[in-house]
C-alpha cells in the first residue's frame, strides 16, 4: 500500500490504538479484517472536517464506498442504544 499525503484531520496511530477496540467491536467476526481501520477512520475524519462528498475522498484513502460502509456500521446503535462513533466525537 502506498503512503498517502497526511492531512490535518488525521489522528496519530497512538491515538487510534486507544479507540481501535471500540471500532472493532462493531464488526461481526466472520473472517479476518482486510481493511486498515486506521485509514478508514482518518478518511471519515477528513470527510467530517472538510465537508466534502463521499465520492470526493482524495486518492490514498480507501474507496469511498468502503469508508461509507464502515461509517454506517459505526453509527448504528448497539443493543444498548449506544453508537460507537458518537462516543468518539
C-alpha positions, -999 to +999 in steps of 0.1 A: +000+000+000+013+034-009+018+061+016-008+088+013-004+125+020-010+134+056-040+157+064-046+180+094-077+159+102-056+127+108-051+113+142-019+096+153-015+059+154-012+061+192-045+079+195-061+054+172-048+025+193-070+037+221-102+037+201-095+007+179-112-018+203-144+002+202-145+003+164-136-033+161-163-044+185-190-032+160-178-056+133-191-092+131-161-115+133-167-139+104-133-135+088-101-116+094-102-079+086-087-069+053-091-032+056-068-009+076-092+007+101-068+035+108-070+047+072-108+042+072-112+062+104-089+090+091-110+091+059-141+096+080-124+124+100-113+140+067-149+140+054-162+154+087-136+182+088-136+191+051-173+187+044-165+170+011-188+145-006-181+108-001-171+103-038-146+132-035-123+115-010-087+122-021-066+094-035-047+074-009-077+068+013-097+036+009-125+037-017-154+059-007-180+031-006-157+012+018-154+042+041-191+048+039-198+012+047-177+013+079-191+047+089-227+033+085-218+004+108-201+026+134-231+050+136-257+022+141-268+019+178-260-014+196-284-033+217-279-007+245-287+021+221-251+034+220-234+044+188-197+036+187-189+067+165-208+091+186-188+081+217-157+092+199-168+127+189 
